[in-house]
């Protein structure tokens, strides 16, 4: 069996690629069509973006849905802070008022009196606040030494605070492709070329190459659409138990041409017997409640 080495043709117009909404590759052949053999698949559509342009389709690839596709992780950043001396001073101020003093200059006498001669919970509270301010600058070692000597530590008065979304969602996929004929081998070649080409930047305006150019253009974004039983997970509702995905950048792409650890080619051509590709995408938008209501 002999396959001709497939080539990808790109139309160049004024040093810019001519864009069209065409399917540049499918695997297996027939996926994404009306065939019931492959009812579940993913459609990857590349979208060109520019500072003054709306996203435009730059072709698409349709692949079977792999087992690792149905995963999505959501996270939020929840931190904690030590209120410490702020709580102690606030409590001390409240205790002064309850003790009959005021927050004016005359109340300061009561405040000092409580520190020097008072006793009980009220005085201890104020003393603790003052102590925390005093030892705060002494460093962790001194604070630890005081705690060990007294058998007590300063109450840090920790509070849980929300610090925002945990980050952008990421999605990873692995596809193993073994061509059954020359047509499928060409599709696999086109698929690999598609992802490699669309994930990389353009040379900036006026530049000859990436070294001499002062700027680089953004790479393409990708629309990732899941299709289950031939129907896309789309629309403005969360009726599907699965999830939708905002536009993504392709962060990393890996191609492995070995077959079970061996180097194998089809016939005398350079077409490998097995092509395994791994893709890692990062979403371009943070998720909010509004997105969850829409099925993301």
Secondary structure, DSSP 8 states (H G I E B T S, - for coil): -----------EETTEE-----EEEEESTTTTTT-GGG--EEEEEEEEEETTEEEEEEEEEEEE--GGGS-----EEEEEEE-THHHHHHHHHHHHHHTT--SSHHHHHHHHHHHHH--HHHHHHHHHHHHHHHHGGG-HHHHHHHHHHHT------EEEEEEEE----EEEEEEEE--SSHHHHHHHHHHHHHHHHHTS-EE-TT-SSTTT-S-EE---EEEEEEEETTEE--SSS--SSS-----EEEEEEEEE--BTTB--BSTTSS-BS-EEEEEEEEESS---HHHHHTT-
